[in-house]
């Protein structure tokens, strides 16, 4: 502040003010001031008035914030709570929308396969710890008409079978596991093999269709379905898609790496097929 008072700018301002004061006094004493003098004075003083008004508004704004700080804080808190509530409602809406879409897909499965007897959808309640093949549990059991070795499917494709059964819970072994074998092939049934799993393929979320003819014509992205030959699975249900084709180590047969239509790492809801056409006849012997 002292530096400003000692500066040339301060002296220039004081000189201008003194000049204006002198002009005003001269005009009063001479009683001869005119509109032009007043206009000049207004023009010269206008910047000072604008600056004064701006400072006054800024001070008033700062004082208003200070006086009403508590009210503003409460309003901000209320707005934040309202925004958070809207975000929760949006998340609930999206979850409900996804569940409805899955339910509609399961209804579509039933309409397409009228011979299926299917349970209501079950939630995946958790994955088996340290299982490289992503086995999981569901919130349905024997009380829901589920039996051992019943096929388990998602709205996109085959998932696995029931391998442990409780009253209200069940464990599912997925098609990524080498413990499970599925007769599978193309829709035309010209290419057939046995689908099973391995640790190396399971790391990439895939399984293997083996014992194919060494001159197989399978190509990438070809759809692979169940053939229903071993009686554990209904025929014609989507399993997945061919990712690559190669020769077995023996050189006698070919194989295809299959990417399941269902992502075993991200399952949320599944359905159990409790009965299908031909199951009773085909399953007279132990699976």
Helices and strands as residue ranges (DSSP letters): H 2-6, H 8-30, H 35-67, H 69-112, E 117-118, E 122-127, E 136-138, G 142-144, E 151-153, E 158-165, E 170-174, E 182-185, E 192-196, H 199-202, E 206-213, E 223-226, E 238-247, E 253-260, G 264-266, E 269-275, H 279-282
